[in-house]
Structure formats: C-alpha cells, structure tokens
Amino acid sequence: MVERSPCLGLCDQAPAAMVNDQALGSIPVGVPAAVIASKSLAKPAVVGGSLRHLTRRCGTGTTPVLATYVADGGYSALTKAIQQLTPAGVIAELKASGLVGRGGAAFPTGVKWESAANASGAEKYIVCNADESEPGTFKDRILMEDDPHAVLEGMLLAGYACGAQRGYLYVRAEYPHAQQRLAAAIAEAYAGGYLGSNLLGSKFCFEIELRSGAGAYICGEETALFESIEGKRGFPRVKPPFPTTAGLFGKPTVVNNVETLCNVPLIISAGAAAYRQHGTEKSPGSKLFCLSGDVARPGLYEVPFGVTLRTILDEMAGGVSGGTLQAVLFGGAAGAFATAAHLDVRMTFEDLRKADLPLGSGVVMVFNHTRNLRTVLEGLAHFFAEESCGKCYPCQLGTVRQHEILTRVAAGHARAGDSQLLSDVGWTMLDASLCGLGQTAATATLSAIKLWPELFAANGKAQPAHTP
C-alpha cells in the first residue's frame, strides 16, 4: 500500500519514499515504492561547499563510531571545558564567538545559555530540537546520521555551561534512520564514560534521553515541543515566561537545534577568535544551506557567511537545471521568494535583512522558468492549512482562507481584489498569531504579491513568463 507522506527530509533526492523505515530516493514518478525498494535506496547526500568544518564527517556514507570520533578530536571540547574552563568560561567563549541560533530566529546562543545558567533552581534541562519539519530542509538529518556524537557533545557542553543534568533529544518521527544512529551513539557514550555520572573524573553528571516526535510541524515550535515531551498535545504556550526561566516541566530550559549545537564543540576546541576568522563581523562562522529543486547538484553546502547566492548556486551547485532561473524560495515554506535580481546578495543576516529575505533554516529551493508559481503557492498554503494546530483563531482561520483563495487562483479563477484580500489575511496572521507558524504562514505569498502582482490578476488563465 502506497500513501502520501509528510516531508521525509530527502528534498535533495526527490521524489522520495519510506518503505518499512528504509529511505528511498530519486524514485521514478508513478512507480510504486515497494517495487523498487531494492533498487533505489537513498544515496549518501551530496555534501560540499568552500568550508568543511561542521560537515567534515558528512557525506561519506559511513557514521563514525565512538573510537573513530575520539581519534578525530571528538569530545576534546568537552574535555577542555571540564578540565580548563568554568561554566561561565564556556558561556563567555560562546558570546565572544558571536554564534546565533541556526533554526531561524538567530538569537545569540551565549546570551540564551547565560540566561538559563543564571535562572534560579537546581533542576534545568537541555533540549535539542531535531524536529526538522520545514519543507526543503535536511541539514540536521545529515548531521544526525553522519556525525551523531557531535550533536551529543554539543548537548553535553550546554549542560555543563548551564548547570543542567538532563537533556532531551527530540527527533521527528519521519527520521527513523537518524534515530537509530543517535540511539547507538548514546549507548556508546554511556559505555565510554561520556554520559552518566562524574564525567571525566569531575562532578558533572549528564543524561540524554532520545524522544521520537509527534509527527506535527507545530512541534518544532519550542514550547509546543515541551508539551509533546511532557506527553500532551503539541500546542504552543504563551510567552513570556520564556523557556530559559520556565520551560520543560516548568524548569529553566535551553533549546537549540542540531546545527547550532554542532557549532559549539568547534568553538570551544579552537576558540572564539579562530571561529570568527570565517564569515563577517556581524555574521561570523559558517552556515549550512540546503539546495533543492531545479538545480544541477542538489545537496548540503557549507559556506562562510558572506558568499553570494550566485556563488552557491552556480559555482557550487552547478547552476539552474531545466531552464533559466525564475525564483528561489529562501527559508522553506515559511520563507520568501527571491529572483535573479538577488543573485549578488551576500548570505549574511544583515544583507538578507536589507533585501527582505529570511535566512531561516538555510533552505534554498530553486524554480526554473517552466514552473507555475501559482501552483507552488497553493501547495505552500495547503501545507500551512493542514499543519495549523488551531489554538489561535488568526492562524486557524487565516491559513484556511489563504489556501482557499490560492486554490482558486491556481485554477485560473482569480478575482478582482484577491491580492488585497491575501495581503489583509497575511498581515493579520503576522500581527495576531500566537506563534511562529501563523506569523510566517503568509510570508511566501506576501513576497510573491510584491514580486509578481500579475499572478493574482483577475481571470488570469496562464502564468506570464517572468523576466527578472
């Protein structure tokens, strides 16, 4: 039996399927997955870029066991932190590095850790948000599958710095292979003395529990994730209070995503100054970009902040395939569109902000000139209408209205005033929704209205060719 599934995090190998927890990639359209299960196993991802720091162990088709990881410098950052640095010293190094969250919000990691460390109470938690559910995103999956001990080491360093003794690694249910790799790494870490009590001869104790996600996009929102871990329905909470003062089980909690945590061992090992040698003053370090769609070499690319979109797209990923560039969706379903006019925008937080483009989780989804953007927008709207949790009315109703209008537009039945109605609905969701899902559900639509108003013209039968 073949059923439609949520995004499997195999956007670089689409069309994809999952058969008995086995990932299949590059499946011929129309061929039942079960028939070709023995022929189309997902291949190791294409991993490239001008830097290979975070991804130096990725894309080889093998996962390092504990001995291999340690021989390659693994857990040296943890050893350095425990033996040479105080918890405050670790936080100071992070703040000096300029590391910010890589999940989209870009909040300074050191500031977040410091807030949790200073929070009152002895019981604190570290949560790794590995509920990577944004369509077009697969970087965290690759890091977890190919370098699981780096994820654990990042969590351990967070626990040491913040005074937490327990961590939860929340991995989306659609990543069974990543869960298997992480479970094996956790068992190795316990056996090797890197998890448990009195680590490396110190008083530091830390446990990690692996949790499978609830299968809902909303559970990637940090407070909905807490609800899921606690055994409740994944509804977002009202903030404040913020997680660093009252998070999981009502205790101070640090939440970071996989890419953020994997940066931490690099910073502690080499120092903040070495980390800042790459990137720009305001956007230091490297960033992982997930390229998919109409591109010659879809895959995961690690680059220093400051390179241009043109460099990533043309020099690293081989350029647009199947035609000329029409659009690039930045940041996934919750992102915004760019055109060829944006090819020379530098990939930094500051430059993208000036261009009204979100860096988001690093999604770069490419569409050539043959793609119908009305259909693309309808698909994005359908995603949000399905994934809205329904807790707040602006998102619950707004995502449905947006989908209804865009479905009609995609069918060639646009009406006068549709673009204004979509704008009103979109800005209402942005202003009044409880969490980031509703606040970003209309971002792609609003950017399309700005770039291509002709798409929403009344009685438009065919999409005009776009000339940048």
Secondary structure, DSSP 8 states (H G I E B T S, - for coil): -----S--S-GGG-S-EEETTEEE-S--TTS-GGGGTTT-B-----EE-S--STTTT-SSS----HHHHHHTTTTHHHHHHHHH--HHHHHHHHHHHT-B-SSSS--BHHHHHHHHHHSSSS--EEEEEE---STT--HHHHHHHH-HHHHHHHHHHHHHHHT--EEEEEE-TT-HHHHHHHHHHHHHHHHHTSSBSSGGGSS--BEEEEEE--S-GGGGSHHHHHHHHTTS------SSS-TTTS-GGGS-EEEEEHHHHHHHHHHHHH-HHHHTTSB-SSSBSEEEEEEEESBSS-EEEEEETT-BHHIIIIIIT--B-SS-EEEEEESGGGSEEE-GGGTT-BSSHHHHHHTT---TT-EEEEEETTS-HHHHHHHHHHHHHHH---SSHHHHHHHHHHHHHHHHHHTT---TTHHHHHHHHHHHHHHH-SSHHHHHTTHHHHHHHHH-GGGG-TT--S------
